[in-house]
Amino acid sequence: MCDASNSALGAVLGQRARVDKLAHVEPAQIYELKSGLIHLLPKFHGLPGEDPHKHLKEFHVGISEDYIKMKAFPFSLDGAAKDWLYLQPALLNTWGDMKRTFLDKFFPTSKIAFIGKEICGIRQHTGETLHENWERFKKLCATCPHHQISE
């Protein structure tokens, strides 16, 4: 029975160590995340229809310092996305590293290519108004901000 408790505790402590390695904070940058901020964070679950660029854009609202983003970001993830974060083998030291790794996982180059083809080949659907088609086009462009298609 003692072994089971120790292994459960070890699992929790191991999880804690993994969380600590995700966000490197300089000693001069000690701070506390308020629960109000945590509850206001948008959630990303890693589901196929979710837009990781939109999540990052919403996450950036109200958080200006990179070291705060590093501490708060894990709280904005849930489900498969949170599992992915905790399974990262590499040390993520900067907000730039975190963003790049997040987008590499949830917005791979195959998805960029697919959306680029969708943008280039957009056609108005039967029964779709011109306004609806334009809105769909703008949504596709927003989903893939680096589509490199000139206006």
N, C-alpha and C positions, 0 to 999 in steps of 0.2 A: 504494500500500500504506500509505503514511504517512497518507493521507486517511482510509482505512478505520479505522485505529487511532485517529485523532483523533476521528472521529465516534462510535466505540464508547465512547471515554473521555468524550466530551461527553455521550453518553446516560447513562452512569453518573453523571457529575457532576450532570447535570440531575435525575436521580432523587434523588440525595443532597440537592440543594437543595430539592426538593419535600418530602422527609421532614422536613428541618429546619424548614420553614415550618409543619408541622402542630402542633408542640408548642413553644410559647413558654415558655422557662424563665428565670426571674429569675436574675441572676448569683449571688445568695446561695444559690440552690438547685441548685448543681452537685452531681451525684451520679452513681453508676455503677449500671446495672442488672446484677445478678448473673445469670449464665447459669442458675443453679438456679431463679430466679424466672421467667425466660423460659420454661423447659421446663415449669413448673407451670401456666402460663396456659392457660385453656380455648381451644379453637379454634372460630372461626366462619368458615364458608366462603361464606355468602350463598346457600345452597341453599334452594329453596322450602319445604321441610319444617322448616327450622331456626327456632328460637325466639330472636329477638334479645333479648327481655326476660330469658330464662333465661341467655343468654350474659352479659349485663351483670351479672346477679345473681351468677353464678359468678366473673366477672372482679373484682367488688368485694371478694370474700373475700380478706383478707390484704393489700389495698392501701388504705391509708387516705388518703394525701395525693393531692390532685388533680393536682399536677404530676408525680407518679410515674405516675399513671394515664395522663396524656397521653403520656408517653414509652413506657410499656409496651403501650398499646392496639394500636398497629400490629403488634406481635408476636403478638397474639391473633387476628389476622385471616389468612385464607388464601384462595387462589383468587380468585373473583369479588369477595369482600368486600375483599380487599387491593387489588385493581385499582381498585375504587370509591374507596377511601380516597386512593390516590395520584393519582386524577384530579379530586379536589376543587379547584375553582377558587378558593374562598374560604379565607381564613386562619382556621383554627380555633384561637382563643386560649385558650379555657377548656374544662374538662372538661364543663361544661353545654352548650357549643356542640357539642362532639364527640358527646355522647350524643344530643342533639336531632337532629343531622344524620344520625347512624347510624340512629336509629329512624324518621326521616322516609323514609329509603331502604328499610330492610328491614322496616318495619312501617307501611306507608302507611295513610291513613284508609280506603281501600277494604277493607283487611284487617280493620281495627277494626270496620267496619260488618258485614262478613261474619261475623266471630266473634260479634259482638253478636247477630245474628240466630240463629246457631247456639245461643247460650246461651238466648235467649228461647224458642226453638222446640224445645228438646231433648226427645226422645222416646226411650223405652226400645226398643232394637232387638230384633227377634225372636231369642230364644235368649240375650239379654243379661240377666244377673242384675241385681237392684237395686243391689248393691254395685258391679258393673262400670259401670252407668249413672252412679252417684254419682261414681265415680272419673273417668269421662270428663267429667262436668260440672265437677268441680274442676279438671281439667287445662285445659279451655277457659277457665275463669275465670282461672287462673294465666297462661295464654298472653296474655290481654288484661287486665292489671291495672287499667286505667282504663275498664272496661266500663260503669260508671255504672249498674249494675243493682243495686237495693237487695236486701238479703238478706231 
